[in-house]
């Protein structure tokens, strides 16, 4: 009984660890990605909230179209009506949409205000887009830290240790991820190289989507609620390799982030390899399951 309980506990921990570790698109996914930031919680709520208006309005319009087609077709209504207007109907179709828009506008403005009102930040990262990569600069660090982030080549998986396709998926994994601590406010500055084109920084799990415009510095923010790897992509058509310009943010504990930051100042490749090695260590749930199986 004890072994069965421990095995079940380990399996539950494994399932939750896998779900929380990497948020990315999944086959046949019909809903938004699971929220991992306060803004994305609001985005997801607002998306579900609008469905309570969209679905009834769509069904009402469909029913009205069917009624009009059937009742007023030539064979059933050979003498068309000469009615020019109906005051009650005009009042209804004017007041109705106004009320619907009012109920949509209030939470929409609240969400927009939450996105644009940037709180006091714990960390500032500048993301610069070029065809077809991202460059990250950490501002305020004791030593300057800046690196390029390219899509991970399949031939480099063994050398980087990123052989787990579930954790580092094809066409989404990168060689160097943006690394941030969990639960901290990250101020993100987004731009594009002066001689480049417009790109866009989009990461669904955090509710991030902001243009990277040459010569302009746009600003946004996020708070990652869970440790793990989160993926996004450039969402502005930027040339032939637009589809191969992924975004990856690695959210770690404050202790791991401090260790990475200290090592990255002198040994950036070693700092990233250290994070990969730490990510490969089994979580508590896996250790329990392993012990039970012995």
Helices and strands as residue ranges (DSSP letters): H 2-21, E 22-23, H 38-71, H 87-116, E 123-130, E 133-139, E 145-149, G 154-156, H 157-160, E 178-181, E 185-192, E 199-203, G 204-206, E 208-212, E 218-223, E 228-234, G 242-244, E 246-252, H 254-264, H 268-279, H 284-293
